[in-house]
Amino acid sequence: MAQNKLQKTTATVTQNTLEIYQGLIPSPDMMAKYKDIDPSLPLRIVQWTEDEGIHRRKIETKIARDAHATTIWGNVLGVLSVIVISALCFLFMINGHAREGMWIACTIIVALAIVFVLRKVPPINQPK
């Protein structure tokens, strides 16, 4: 006679829960849990968030000011370059080197036009 032997199997089920938040500060429930760990954590998280916002605004302001200053300096130096090159070309022309002066002036004008046009063209890799 064949005997059926039943084997006993034990299984363990583990459930993990992950809570995440999106935004500047955690939800009130999470803040309460943080307070259970360390009473100063919620206040420190809020203070860190405020400090981070202040720092970010300072950096954005600095970037905007630096970009503006760079544009102003570029325009001023461009105008000065045109004046100096124009004066040099004029000196070439009145001293009997009209053809050389003309070629220098044309080359510089074309180069400056290319620089100003290329500066206005948006980069290809950035979304519009």
Protein Blocks (a to p, Z undefined) as FASTA:
>chain_A
ZZddddddddddddddddddedjbdcfklmmmmmmmpmklmmmmmmmmmmmmmmmmmmmm
mmmmmmmmmmmmmmmmmmmmmmmmmmmmmmmmmnopamlmmmmmmmmmmmmmmmmmmmmp
ccfklcZZ
